[in-house]
């Protein structure tokens, strides 16, 4: 068998990488994978051309490449037949490429088919959509790319070659694991053949993430973020050369649009375990490029604190955030976990609140590393009164922490709800950390934090626990106790909102002879705090605590 078969020539039936060699096999149903060309045959015949210095090859059962595509092909009853007809009708070979091939090799269900050919992909996509009577979305007129939208969130993207041949197209892609192709006709016949000129399958087997070339990052700097996402998603190690190329292109991230950055960051931070990947991004300087100035100090802090004070390093704080979200940390009061259930709901598009919670943790690392969070007294800090209106247009320049959250939100063009959540999470955590730094905060202080954090109070409490010292220390114990008390007040406040206050604005104006104005609002806020803290049930009790000694005469007048 010739190991030097021409590149880009389909040579073998393919599937999912496996280390198991002990099951029954048929020589016609197996292949052996090497970097570059593949050799079809049995495990024994696949080893024949090996030199003593060659690595042990990977074995693939060929059926596995077909199986992951079946749910998508069954999403429309005529899809398989119409795709086969199109393959016969066009005068060019049609190929499945990119992430579709990668996911099939890994045995993952393929939900998005990426198809390419030498002809007009946009026209072919529109033709397929018309046959299937499915929606069609033009994506890129320059690259002649369109999308056919099937039911159950399956899609088919059809594009023209990026270059004058399939190999040229594959060499313009981002990473070797995304630079593999399969002839679509062979896939539909049940005998797919892999085209892998850059050794992507071997890199998958070795758990390597390797960029196709340095130009890959210059052509699209967003691929810097995609490298970290793919590494985390598939458990891959970024090769040293790729890391060098990433470091050289960090500054180019500044010209990437906020919407595209938001998409990648939300995918990275929306996964269950992200601390390792985000910590690697911090050390590489990615966030310093995205948010120049104040986030640059975070990279320096990450490099020094990991050795000098690992307990306060950004990686430790991010890891503890992950563990708290995953409920891997034992808490004396499990109320936090009860209140965190809402963070798995979608906030904007397909983005859940979990990514915002982790991004707020990252911002908190940067804010604390940059010295924005000072030593103000949370019980008297006037910024707490501004937090509540931050998302509605408060003056960001009035507070450096608020300003930095605004900068991050503006850069990524997050939704209004995500922006509001960032404000509430970061400020709630900062004020809780500051309030418990030297003494236990009183209930009035906690209620002011609650008023600023609103529905994101549980997330703010989680971030304070993640970024504070361990509970074994005096400060850590105070923060944990304050967080538990804050959650208790949060639960009472939710019940209060459902029932309503014992007095309304009209009652207060009648009692004190006031007209509408800020004083009435201040008294209503005070009453809300009183009813949150104290177990009162009558209007007389409310007046006594709200007005003090003057309440006795008011109560007597009301009874008369």
Secondary structure as UniProt FT lines:
FT   TURN            3..4
FT   TURN            7..8
FT   STRAND          17..18
FT   HELIX           27..29
FT   STRAND          30..33
FT   STRAND          38..40
FT   HELIX           43..47
FT   TURN            48..49
FT   TURN            52..53
FT   STRAND          58..61
FT   HELIX           63..67
FT   TURN            68..69
FT   HELIX           70..73
FT   TURN            74..75
FT   TURN            77..78
FT   HELIX           79..89
FT   STRAND          94..97
FT   HELIX           99..105
FT   TURN            106..107
FT   STRAND          112..117
FT   HELIX           121..132
FT   STRAND          135..140
FT   TURN            141..144
FT   STRAND          145..149
FT   TURN            152..153
FT   STRAND          155..160
FT   HELIX           166..171
FT   HELIX           176..178
FT   STRAND          181..183
FT   HELIX           184..188
FT   TURN            189..190
FT   STRAND          193..195
FT   TURN            197..198
FT   HELIX           200..205
FT   TURN            206..207
FT   STRAND          208..209
FT   HELIX           215..219
FT   TURN            221..222
FT   HELIX           223..234
FT   STRAND          237..238
FT   HELIX           240..249
FT   HELIX           250..255
FT   HELIX           258..269
FT   HELIX           275..284
FT   HELIX           286..290
FT   TURN            291..295
FT   HELIX           296..308
FT   HELIX           310..312
FT   HELIX           314..325
FT   TURN            326..327
FT   HELIX           335..339
FT   HELIX           340..344
FT   STRAND          346..348
FT   TURN            349..350
FT   STRAND          351..352
FT   HELIX           353..370
FT   TURN            378..380
FT   HELIX           383..387
FT   TURN            388..389
FT   HELIX           390..392
FT   HELIX           396..398
FT   HELIX           400..412
FT   HELIX           416..435
FT   HELIX           443..453
FT   HELIX           454..456
FT   HELIX           457..467
FT   TURN            471..472
FT   HELIX           474..499
FT   HELIX           505..512
FT   HELIX           518..533
FT   HELIX           539..547
FT   HELIX           548..550
FT   HELIX           551..559
//
